Amino acid sequence: MKALVSRFLKDESGATAIEYGLIASLIAVAIITAAGTLGNNISNTFQSISNKLKTAT
């Protein structure tokens, strides 16, 4: 029983999987934030172009 507990405590594969999961989630949050900001900027640009076209006619 003692050997089983010792082997369990030395096993780091679960910790590694959790670390990779945390890294992946942080990357996903960064991508979502960047995509949202980029989307807003593109929307504002098209809105500005639309307003200029309306006043030009």
Order of alpha helices (4+ residues) and beta strands (2+ residues): alpha-alpha
